[in-house]
């Protein structure tokens, strides 16, 4: 059984040349923004992606096999102090919000071929920064996979009160839970 690859990527592999770009889909509080690593605008997947011509490091992390929350990050290097200040002021617009990373295959003219495919999705959770020179900084956007479920209550009870709080007064399924303790139920009868 082979691995599924988009048609354009299969053709590029046959030529032994792969042209691809990272597409970054940010769901900020102030609104959705889409960027790609390149110059100018790129229309792909039905959306317009704004070009970001800067030094970008993308660490997709490792996929977890034990269900733990996966970590990944984006880094911008060589940014100015003014840019850093804007990032600090906009932290509330970013933290806890969703990020999607796609890969888009491109032709020789750097135009999209096929649809972009999703490689990572998660929530933005921190933005540490460090000085890399006298007046330049590196900003890292730390993210974790959506399986972390940090926005949900860490512990809730499986009881009638909790069910009715979530689903309304007609939620009666858990009324019978106490009567089922220490009982054997044969299913199906």
Secondary structure as GFF3:
##gff-version 3
##sequence-region A 1 189
A	DSSP	alpha_helix	7	15	.	.	.	ID=ss1
A	DSSP	beta_strand	20	28	.	.	.	ID=ss2
A	DSSP	beta_strand	31	36	.	.	.	ID=ss3
A	DSSP	beta_strand	41	44	.	.	.	ID=ss4
A	DSSP	beta_strand	47	51	.	.	.	ID=ss5
A	DSSP	beta_strand	56	59	.	.	.	ID=ss6
A	DSSP	beta_strand	71	79	.	.	.	ID=ss7
A	DSSP	alpha_helix	81	89	.	.	.	ID=ss8
A	DSSP	alpha_helix	91	94	.	.	.	ID=ss9
A	DSSP	beta_strand	98	106	.	.	.	ID=ss10
A	DSSP	beta_strand	112	126	.	.	.	ID=ss11
A	DSSP	beta_strand	129	131	.	.	.	ID=ss12
A	DSSP	beta_strand	137	145	.	.	.	ID=ss13
A	DSSP	three_ten_helix	146	148	.	.	.	ID=ss14
A	DSSP	alpha_helix	160	167	.	.	.	ID=ss15
A	DSSP	three_ten_helix	173	176	.	.	.	ID=ss16
A	DSSP	three_ten_helix	178	180	.	.	.	ID=ss17
###
